Amino acid sequence: MKRGIRRAFILGAVALLLSLVAMALFLRQPARAENGLAEARARWEDAGPASYRLRLTQQTSTSACDQEMVIRDGVAEPVRNTCGQPATWTVPRLFNWIAELERETNRCYPDPSMCACQGSVSTRVRYDEQFGFPREIVYEWRKRPNLVNPDYWRSLFDQSFPGCNRDGRGGQVVVNVSLTEEP
């Protein structure tokens, strides 16, 4: 009898502990970059130069690249580009990108029909004190098990999905931005 009570107590404690861990994972919110975005836009609109040189250096754990553009009357003219993506950034476009990163805080992975993992984006931005443009944008895309969705548990048993962090995607990306006024 004592053995049965002890076993039930241990199983109950393990279930409670797993429930607390699951709740902690799902209640944790990613960092928000919205703080300061509206103020930075307003500062840019008030004090930002009409012509400027913009340089973005993007760094991941495995690579780095940079883009440099000259912006006149809101049109970007590429000067240097080692990123393999269009070099069409402007400060207002950077603000829009930051806002878009904020909208994409959670999504299903590998696709909406199977939500075995929850992808989340966290964003931190440091804005220039004088002009308001973003000086540093740090965003990170991570995947974690979606413990409340049956697809996750099903994928463990039928091995239909390799796991949430086994495909090498995700991680931190740091974008450093420098701006120089042009005549």
N, C-alpha and C positions, 0 to 999 in steps of 0.2 A: 504494500500500500504506500509506504513512504517513497519507494522508488517511482511510482506513478505520479505522485504529487510533485516530487522533485522535477521529473521530466516535464510535466505540464507547466511548472513555474519557469523552467529554463526556456521552453518554447515560447511562453508568453513574454518573457523578458526580451528574447531575440526579436520577436515580432514587434514589440514596442520600440526597440532600438532601431530597427529597420524603418519603421514608420517615421520616427523622428528625423532620421537621416534623409529620407525622401522628402519630407516637408522642408527641411533646411535647404536642400538643393533647389526646390521649386520656388521657394519664397525669396531666394537670393536674386536681386535685380541687378542687371548689368549697369555699369557706370553710365551716366547721362551727359551728353555734350550740350544739351539744350541750354544749360546754365550759361548765360553769357552770349549766346548766339544772337539774340535780338539786339542786345546792347552793342555787340561788335558790328552788326550790320548797320546800325544807326551811326556809329562812330565812323565807319567807312564811307557812308553816304555823305556825312558832314565834312570829313577831312581827307578822304582818300584822293590821291593824285589821279588826273585824267590819263596820263601816260606813265607807264612804269615797266620795269623789267622784273619778271617773276621767275624764281627758280625753285623747283620742287625736287627734293632728294628722297626717294622711297627706299626703305631698308626693311628686309625681312630677315629671318634667321639664316636663310641660304643665299640671298643675293641683295644687290643694291643697284639702283639706276637713278638717273636724273633727267629732268626736263627743264629747259629754259626758254622763255617766251618774252617777247616785247609786246606790250598791250598799248594800243593807241585807239581811242574812241571805242573801247569795248571789244576790239577785234585783236585776237592773239596771233602773233606772227612767230612761228617756231624758230629758235636759234640753235638749240641743241636738244637731242632726244636719244637717250640710250635705253628707254623703257619699252619700246616696241608698241606703244599705245599712242593715239593722237595727242599731240602737244597743243591743246586748245584751252588750257586753263586760264581763267580770269579769277579775280577775287570773288565777284558775285557767284561764279560757278562753283568755287570752293565752298561758299556758304550753302549753296543748294545741295552739294554732295554731302556735307556734314548733316544737314537736315534729313536727307535720304537715309544715311547710315542710322540715324535715330529711329526712323520709321521701321526699319528692318531689324527690330530687336530680337524677335523669335521667329523661327520657321521650322517646318518639319524636314527631316532628312531620313532617307535619301530622296524622297519626293512626297508631295501632299497625300498620295494614296497610301503610303506606308510611313507612319510617323514613329519609327522605332527610336529615333534620336531627335533631340531638340537642339537646333542650332541657335546660338545666341551671339549677338554682336554687342561689344562694349566699346564705347568711344570716349576719349578724353581729348580736349582741345585746349591749347594755350594761345590766347589772342594777344596781338600787339597792343600795347597801352596807348600809343598815339593814334594810329590809323584804324585799328580794329581788325585787320586781316589776321587769319589764323597763322601763327608762327610754327606750331607743332600740332599735328593730328596723329593720335595713336588710336588705332582700332584693332580689335581682336575678334576673330570669329572662332568660336569653340563649339564642339558638339558634346552632348552628354546624353546618357540613356533617358528615354522618356518613360519613366517607371509607371506612369498612370495610363499608358496606352498599351492595349493587348498586343499590338504588333511587336513591341520590344520583347515581351515574354515569349511570344510565338517564335520569333527569330532565334532565340536562344535554344529552343528545343529542336527546330527543324533545320538550323544552321543555314538559313536562307540569306543571312546578312552578316558580313564579316565583323561588324562592331562599329561603335561610334567614333573611335579615334584611331582606326587602323589604316586609313587610306592616305595619311600624310597631309590632308588638307586642314587649313585653319592655322591658328597662331597669330602672333602679333605683327602688325605692320606699322612702321613709324614713318611719317611723312614730315620732313622739315621744309619750311617755306621761308624764303628770303625775298625781300622786295626792295628795289632801288628805284627812286623816282627818275624818270627820263625827261629830258628837255622837250 
